[in-house]
Amino acid sequence: MANAKFDDTETWLTSLPPTPRQSAIALAVAAVLLVGAGVTALFADAPLPRNDAFIPAMEVAVILTDLITAALLFSQSLIYHSRALLALASGYLFTALIVIPHVLTFPGAFSPTGLLGAGLQSTGWLYVFWHLGFPAALLTYGCLKGDKFTEPFTQPSTLFAVGWSVAIVVSLVCALTWLAIAGERFLPRVFLDGIHIASFAHYVLAFAALICVGTLATLWGRRRSVLDQWLMVVTLAFLSELVINGLLISARFTLGFYASRIFSIATSTIVLFVLLGETIRLYARLAHSNMMLRYERNNKLMNLEAMAASISHEVRQPLAAIATQGGAALRFLQHMPPDLEEVRSSLNRIVSDSHRASQVFDSLRALFGKGNRGQEPVDMNEVVRGVHRILRSELTDHRITARIELTPEPPIVMGNKAQLPEVILNLVHNAVEAMASIKDDTRFLRVSSERDSDDAITVAVEDSGPGIDPKKLDTVFDAFITTKPHGMGLGLAICRMIVEHHKGRLSATPASPRGVIFRITLPQANLRQ
């Protein structure tokens, strides 16, 4: 794998700044913890009945949640190559593993004196190791939080670091467990008997509380992410447990003793819930982004397909005309003698149609380009006459009676001289194809221009074909919607796009007694400016 530098982009809990809602929730949880600690402090040393099943139940939950949290944090340290996350994950793994011998050696949990050959002080010292190791990991995370990777790294090296971290944590837990059990007689007394706590334990836990205070100060000074914010809440819960156990109670099985285990559960579950919640939220964002990317890709592919189909649709007409006129010229040359005048006329039409094919590309480029390139005064009467000249022979071949009704005063609009003729040419050509299905001799085409009272120019193309179902009039301008057996459904869509590009409107209404009328309405050009 290629080397890369760590990019601390805002993509996960370690870099995402907390939102006001997240900050409010964290503040509310912290307030609940403080209120709970305050209420517990009032009655912390009040004795309660002994419940030997309480410790195994609570600490098994701590083991499971801390193992899951450690696994998630290790996976994130692999992804983001973060030393801080590696230290934090190691802290949660240490807690999960050290709690296992603690619950096994707890007097009365599984045997009167505890398993593994534990002595009177073994469980107490495992509790001390637990509550010194975890805040030390939190403090290490806070100190490493601002570090940036400056040297190249690879995925195998990160896996190696994670493997070493796990091995060190497992070895440390095994060594501390052996020390607490085998070396129990050499360690200072933290319990006077099976229930009452020695003074030395208070001093050790007070030192652990000072580490938590330093951790809070470090995280507060470097807070910049959602994870930092929630780790401060975790540190506050851990500190509350230490204060209750280290300063406010003198024996096991008091109100403070039981309440402190609830704070242990809060310490182990808060980050897990945040990890799961934020992972789900970020996964939802990723899934949404992936869906949008796929939609954008499909949209681009559809646009490319539409562009190719548009070019094919627009160029086919002049190319067909060129082929027709070329075939006619060849027939006229075979006459005896050759009809040179008709040959010349066919060749002129070929030249004209070749220019029209070239204008199709210019028209499409202007249509899909930016700005108003090629805008100039256009006489719509001349456009209609030009289209009539181009399609005159086709109208004759199809026995269509054409009537051209133009307004006396030239209707001038601002537009593209290549695009506007294409619109009328498409509409007339569609009318010719529509009337091909009419068997009688009443094929009629009317193209007219007129001025509207609101300074607009209207060009209407009316045919006597079978017409369009009134229910489908709203969809005939949609892309890939066609009423022809072999149509692409792009002609009218392109026409509408061109007209709208000229700030106009293209509409269709039924004709009487049959047929359809297409109206192009364009703003009249203001030539006085």
Secondary structure, 3 states (H helix, E strand, C coil): CCCECCCCCCCCCCCCCCCHHHHHHHHHHHHHHHHHHHHHHHCCCCECCCCCCHHHHHHHHHHHHHHHHHHHHHHHHHHHCCHHHHHHHHHHHHHHHHHHHHHHHCCCCCCCCCCCCCCCCHHHHHHHHHHHHHHHHHHHHHHHCCCCCCCCECHHHHHHHHHHHHHHHHHHHHHHHHHHHHCHHHCCCCECCCCEECHHHHHHHHHHHHHHHHHHHHHHHHCCCHHHHHHHHHHHHHHHHHHHHHHHCCECCEHHHHHHHHHHHHHHHHHHHHHHHHHHHHHHHHHHHHHHHHHHHHHHHHHHHHHHHHHHHHHHHHHHHHHHHHHHHHHHHHCCCCCHHHHHHHHHHHHHHHHHHHHHHHHHHHHHCCCCCCCEEEEHHHHHHHHHHHHHHHHHHCCCEEEEECCCCCCEEEECCCHHHHHHHHHHHHHHHHHCCCCCCCCEEEEEEEECCCCEEEEEEEECCCCCCHHHCCCCCCCCCCCCCCCCCCHHHHHHHHHHHCCCEEEEEECCCCCEEEEEEEEECCCCC
